[in-house]
Amino acid sequence: MTEIKASCICAKFFLIFSLFSSASYASPEWKNQHDFDLEKADLYSVLNRITWGVNSSTYKEAKSIGVNQYVDQQLHPGRDELPIEIQSQIDAMTISQRPVDQLLIELEQRRKKVDSILKSTVSDNEKKTAQLAYQNELNRLEREAASRSLLRDVYSRNQLLEHMTWFWMNHFNIFPGKNNLHAMVGDYEDKAIRPHSLGKFRDLLAAAVFHPAMLRYLDNDQNAANHINENYAREILELHTLGVDAGYTQRDVQEFARILTGVGVNFERGTPTVKRELQNQYVRRGVFEFNPNRHDYGNKVFFGKVILGQGLAEVNEVLDILSRHPATAHFISQKLAAYFIGDNPPAALVKRMTNTFIQTDGQIDATLATLFKAPEFRQSLGHVFKDPIHYVVSSIRLAYDRKPILNTTPMVKWLYRMGESLYGRQTPDGYALSSIFWFSSGQMMTRFEIGKAIGSGSAFLFNPEGQQAQEHSAFPQLANALYYEVLQNSLSQTTQQALEKATSSQEWNTFLLSSPEFMHR
């Protein structure tokens, strides 16, 4: 009997999936229009685009103050207040309590101890136990970072800030599986990326460039005079600032690599012995280190400009050049536009955003304001297919609003299954922003399963990790005031007919979370 019921539900899922063939999936046709007031745009659609997904509390707040004021508040966020239960979870994390430099130095000592054990004559079982304990601690710290990130995405009132934190984490991508980056990724997100996500691009760039996680990930800790490693220099130019076709040469890459020599990390408690004449050049901040012994002090020529050999100041001089270069303004504006309004954004919009970026010396919030006030933004609403993280977070936000979940592990696993796990992209280019990468039959079936788990209350989000699997929360009531006031109007007649065929509230929830309209933002 159970097998027959499951078969019927799967058949209904395939019926819903068939709706996508007739759903609006193509990018909108761009038309030239005059600038418009956001108040004239559909409130639900605007919120669904600039937040991680609409829920009842967000909709009520935005409706009470007006969409223009809400968007302005999101562009210039104040102090955030998470639900007490959520903040308590974050405060209890090791990454919230311990300075990252202390953690990293201690972990380095622990790694050396494990290496010593592996070289010793103890049993294979003891070696395996020591190695596993060390790796488990690294993995635990990374899981804390992922959990903190997801909790903020779901519950933060500063939705756009968290949105942009994910965007920039993807733009300045690192992979924790390399070296001991597991222990650094939380600090990288919290201290380097998040504070600058809506600020000045120059500050964001510097924070990413100098963070030990990025330095280790792209091998600049191996870059030294007479032992040049070009990896970091090339990726900064190609992926982080100018873009691929900005006109720089292999010589520019080589010269930039020379400028970056000596910029690295130090996980030891002490400091190295530095030549007496260079001691005033030595810099140590946490585990970040500029070691003048390893720096190439010769003059360099970068983009036609002579960079005098003066140590760490050379890097800052080049960051000024890169952050203010027109190619960077265009590359960043293009990427922001593609993220918020879909594939192949119109050139006219990108040009206006580029001009704003240049005129404001790289202010991210101002560049986004130009985007949000553009007619092209309004035309794109509802047309962008959600990538996995947008789908997962928006589902939880709609289902539970401000009700605190106790376990983010199911969310982490869902993202892994859909191929967009947090911090899971191994290459520095980050996950693809194009919708086409996330639209497939396999992807959709996974989403249907996730929708069913959430809609039926069987996702185990309310079981603290490590406790016996028993859901402590009833299934969400998605057929609520928000649905009848707002969501219902956004659904096609075909989708509404599908919802009417649901045989239970849980199945109705599942169908709503699996509908073509909910898959778009």
JOCORWO-V553363 format. One record per residue. N is the residue number from 1. RES is the residue in one small letter. SS is DSSP state (helix for helix, strand for strand, loop for the rest). PSI is psi as a letter, one per 40 degrees, with the letter a starting at -180 (999 if undefined). Layout:
n & res & ss & psi
N & RES & SS & PSI
N & RES & SS & PSI
This chain:
n & res & ss & psi
1 & m & loop & d
2 & t & helix & d
3 & e & helix & d
4 & i & helix & d
5 & k & helix & d
6 & a & helix & d
7 & s & helix & d
8 & c & helix & d
9 & i & helix & d
10 & c & helix & d
11 & a & helix & d
12 & k & helix & d
13 & f & helix & d
14 & f & helix & d
15 & l & helix & d
16 & i & helix & d
17 & f & helix & d
18 & s & helix & d
19 & l & helix & d
20 & f & loop & d
21 & s & loop & d
22 & s & loop & e
23 & a & loop & i
24 & s & loop & h
25 & y & loop & d
26 & a & loop & i
27 & s & loop & i
28 & p & loop & i
29 & e & loop & h
30 & w & loop & h
31 & k & loop & i
32 & n & loop & h
33 & q & loop & i
34 & h & loop & i
35 & d & loop & i
36 & f & loop & i
37 & d & loop & h
38 & l & helix & d
39 & e & helix & d
40 & k & helix & e
41 & a & loop & i
42 & d & loop & h
43 & l & helix & d
44 & y & helix & d
45 & s & helix & d
46 & v & helix & d
47 & l & helix & d
48 & n & helix & d
49 & r & helix & d
50 & i & helix & e
51 & t & loop & a
52 & w & loop & e
53 & g & loop & i
54 & v & loop & h
55 & n & loop & i
56 & s & helix & d
57 & s & helix & d
58 & t & helix & d
59 & y & helix & d
60 & k & helix & d
61 & e & helix & d
62 & a & helix & d
63 & k & helix & d
64 & s & helix & d
65 & i & helix & e
66 & g & loop & i
67 & v & helix & d
68 & n & helix & d
69 & q & helix & d
70 & y & helix & d
71 & v & helix & d
72 & d & helix & d
73 & q & helix & d
74 & q & helix & d
75 & l & helix & d
76 & h & loop & g
77 & p & loop & i
78 & g & loop & a
79 & r & loop & h
80 & d & loop & i
81 & e & loop & h
82 & l & loop & i
83 & p & loop & i
84 & i & helix & d
85 & e & helix & d
86 & i & helix & d
87 & q & helix & d
88 & s & helix & d
89 & q & helix & d
90 & i & helix & d
91 & d & helix & d
92 & a & loop & e
93 & m & loop & i
94 & t & helix & d
95 & i & helix & e
96 & s & helix & d
97 & q & helix & d
98 & r & loop & h
99 & p & loop & h
100 & v & helix & d
101 & d & helix & d
102 & q & helix & d
103 & l & helix & d
104 & l & helix & d
105 & i & helix & d
106 & e & helix & d
107 & l & helix & d
108 & e & helix & d
109 & q & helix & d
110 & r & helix & d
111 & r & helix & d
112 & k & helix & d
113 & k & helix & d
114 & v & helix & d
115 & d & helix & d
116 & s & helix & d
117 & i & helix & d
118 & l & helix & d
119 & k & loop & e
120 & s & loop & a
121 & t & loop & e
122 & v & loop & i
123 & s & loop & i
124 & d & helix & d
125 & n & helix & d
126 & e & helix & d
127 & k & helix & d
128 & k & helix & d
129 & t & helix & d
130 & a & helix & d
131 & q & helix & d
132 & l & helix & d
133 & a & helix & d
134 & y & helix & d
135 & q & helix & d
136 & n & helix & d
137 & e & helix & d
138 & l & helix & d
139 & n & helix & d
140 & r & helix & d
141 & l & helix & d
142 & e & helix & d
143 & r & helix & d
144 & e & helix & d
145 & a & helix & d
146 & a & helix & d
147 & s & helix & d
148 & r & helix & d
149 & s & helix & d
150 & l & helix & d
151 & l & helix & d
152 & r & helix & d
153 & d & helix & d
154 & v & helix & d
155 & y & helix & e
156 & s & loop & i
157 & r & loop & d
158 & n & loop & g
159 & q & helix & d
160 & l & helix & d
161 & l & helix & d
162 & e & helix & d
163 & h & helix & d
164 & m & helix & d
165 & t & helix & d
166 & w & helix & d
167 & f & helix & d
168 & w & helix & d
169 & m & helix & d
170 & n & helix & d
171 & h & helix & d
172 & f & loop & f
173 & n & loop & i
174 & i & loop & i
175 & f & loop & h
176 & p & loop & e
177 & g & loop & e
178 & k & loop & h
179 & n & loop & b
180 & n & loop & f
181 & l & helix & e
182 & h & helix & d
183 & a & helix & e
184 & m & loop & d
185 & v & helix & d
186 & g & helix & d
187 & d & helix & d
188 & y & helix & d
189 & e & helix & d
190 & d & helix & d
191 & k & helix & d
192 & a & helix & d
193 & i & helix & d
194 & r & helix & d
195 & p & helix & d
196 & h & helix & e
197 & s & loop & d
198 & l & loop & e
199 & g & loop & a
200 & k & strand & h
201 & f & helix & d
202 & r & helix & d
203 & d & helix & d
204 & l & helix & d
205 & l & helix & d
206 & a & helix & d
207 & a & helix & d
208 & a & helix & d
209 & v & helix & d
210 & f & loop & e
211 & h & loop & h
212 & p & helix & d
213 & a & helix & d
214 & m & helix & d
215 & l & helix & d
216 & r & helix & d
217 & y & helix & d
218 & l & loop & f
219 & d & loop & e
220 & n & helix & e
221 & d & helix & e
222 & q & helix & e
223 & n & loop & h
224 & a & strand & i
225 & a & loop & h
226 & n & loop & e
227 & h & strand & g
228 & i & loop & h
229 & n & loop & h
230 & e & loop & e
231 & n & helix & d
232 & y & helix & d
233 & a & helix & d
234 & r & helix & d
235 & e & helix & d
236 & i & helix & d
237 & l & helix & d
238 & e & helix & d
239 & l & helix & d
240 & h & helix & d
241 & t & helix & c
242 & l & loop & d
243 & g & loop & i
244 & v & loop & d
245 & d & loop & f
246 & a & loop & e
247 & g & loop & e
248 & y & loop & i
249 & t & loop & i
250 & q & helix & d
251 & r & helix & d
252 & d & helix & d
253 & v & helix & d
254 & q & helix & d
255 & e & helix & d
256 & f & helix & d
257 & a & helix & d
258 & r & helix & d
259 & i & helix & d
260 & l & loop & e
261 & t & loop & i
262 & g & loop & e
263 & v & strand & h
264 & g & strand & a
265 & v & strand & i
266 & n & loop & h
267 & f & loop & e
268 & e & loop & i
269 & r & loop & d
270 & g & loop & a
271 & t & loop & i
272 & p & loop & i
273 & t & loop & h
274 & v & loop & i
275 & k & loop & h
276 & r & helix & d
277 & e & helix & e
278 & l & helix & e
279 & q & helix & d
280 & n & helix & e
281 & q & helix & e
282 & y & loop & h
283 & v & strand & h
284 & r & strand & h
285 & r & strand & h
286 & g & loop & b
287 & v & loop & e
288 & f & strand & i
289 & e & strand & h
290 & f & strand & h
291 & n & loop & h
292 & p & helix & d
293 & n & helix & d
294 & r & helix & e
295 & h & loop & i
296 & d & loop & h
297 & y & loop & e
298 & g & loop & i
299 & n & loop & i
300 & k & strand & i
301 & v & strand & h
302 & f & strand & h
303 & f & loop & f
304 & g & loop & e
305 & k & strand & h
306 & v & strand & h
307 & i & strand & h
308 & l & loop & i
309 & g & loop & h
310 & q & loop & e
311 & g & loop & a
312 & l & helix & d
313 & a & helix & d
314 & e & helix & d
315 & v & helix & d
316 & n & helix & d
317 & e & helix & d
318 & v & helix & d
319 & l & helix & d
320 & d & helix & d
321 & i & helix & d
322 & l & helix & d
323 & s & helix & d
324 & r & loop & e
325 & h & loop & h
326 & p & helix & d
327 & a & helix & d
328 & t & helix & d
329 & a & helix & d
330 & h & helix & d
331 & f & helix & d
332 & i & helix & d
333 & s & helix & d
334 & q & helix & d
335 & k & helix & d
336 & l & helix & d
337 & a & helix & d
338 & a & helix & d
339 & y & helix & d
340 & f & helix & d
341 & i & helix & e
342 & g & loop & i
343 & d & loop & i
344 & n & loop & f
345 & p & loop & i
346 & p & loop & i
347 & a & helix & d
348 & a & helix & d
349 & l & helix & d
350 & v & helix & d
351 & k & helix & d
352 & r & helix & d
353 & m & helix & d
354 & t & helix & d
355 & n & helix & d
356 & t & helix & d
357 & f & helix & d
358 & i & helix & d
359 & q & helix & d
360 & t & loop & e
361 & d & loop & f
362 & g & loop & f
363 & q & strand & h
364 & i & helix & d
365 & d & helix & d
366 & a & helix & d
367 & t & helix & d
368 & l & helix & d
369 & a & helix & d
370 & t & helix & d
371 & l & helix & d
372 & f & helix & d
373 & k & loop & e
374 & a & loop & i
375 & p & helix & d
376 & e & helix & d
377 & f & helix & d
378 & r & helix & d
379 & q & helix & d
380 & s & helix & e
381 & l & loop & h
382 & g & loop & e
383 & h & loop & e
384 & v & loop & h
385 & f & strand & h
386 & k & loop & h
387 & d & loop & i
388 & p & helix & d
389 & i & helix & d
390 & h & helix & d
391 & y & helix & d
392 & v & helix & d
393 & v & helix & d
394 & s & helix & d
395 & s & helix & d
396 & i & helix & d
397 & r & helix & d
398 & l & helix & d
399 & a & helix & d
400 & y & helix & e
401 & d & loop & b
402 & r & loop & e
403 & k & loop & h
404 & p & loop & h
405 & i & loop & i
406 & l & loop & e
407 & n & loop & h
408 & t & loop & e
409 & t & helix & d
410 & p & helix & d
411 & m & helix & d
412 & v & helix & d
413 & k & helix & d
414 & w & helix & d
415 & l & helix & d
416 & y & helix & d
417 & r & helix & d
418 & m & loop & e
419 & g & loop & e
420 & e & loop & f
421 & s & loop & i
422 & l & loop & h
423 & y & loop & f
424 & g & loop & e
425 & r & loop & h
426 & q & loop & d
427 & t & loop & i
428 & p & loop & e
429 & d & loop & e
430 & g & loop & i
431 & y & loop & i
432 & a & loop & h
433 & l & loop & e
434 & s & loop & h
435 & s & helix & d
436 & i & helix & d
437 & f & helix & e
438 & w & helix & e
439 & f & loop & h
440 & s & loop & i
441 & s & helix & d
442 & g & helix & d
443 & q & helix & d
444 & m & helix & d
445 & m & helix & d
446 & t & helix & d
447 & r & helix & d
448 & f & helix & d
449 & e & helix & d
450 & i & helix & d
451 & g & helix & d
452 & k & helix & d
453 & a & helix & d
454 & i & helix & d
455 & g & helix & d
456 & s & loop & e
457 & g & loop & f
458 & s & loop & f
459 & a & loop & e
460 & f & loop & f
461 & l & loop & e
462 & f & loop & e
463 & n & loop & h
464 & p & loop & i
465 & e & loop & h
466 & g & loop & e
467 & q & loop & i
468 & q & loop & h
469 & a & loop & g
470 & q & loop & h
471 & e & loop & h
472 & h & loop & e
473 & s & loop & h
474 & a & loop & i
475 & f & loop & i
476 & p & loop & i
477 & q & loop & g
478 & l & loop & d
479 & a & loop & g
480 & n & loop & a
481 & a & helix & d
482 & l & helix & d
483 & y & helix & d
484 & y & helix & d
485 & e & helix & d
486 & v & helix & d
487 & l & helix & d
488 & q & helix & d
489 & n & helix & e
490 & s & helix & e
491 & l & loop & i
492 & s & loop & i
493 & q & helix & d
494 & t & helix & d
495 & t & helix & d
496 & q & helix & d
497 & q & helix & d
498 & a & helix & d
499 & l & helix & d
500 & e & helix & d
501 & k & loop & e
502 & a & loop & i
503 & t & loop & e
504 & s & loop & i
505 & s & helix & d
506 & q & helix & d
507 & e & helix & d
508 & w & helix & d
509 & n & helix & d
510 & t & helix & d
511 & f & helix & d
512 & l & helix & d
513 & l & helix & e
514 & s & loop & e
515 & s & loop & i
516 & p & loop & d
517 & e & loop & d
518 & f & loop & d
519 & m & loop & e
520 & h & strand & i
521 & r & loop & 999
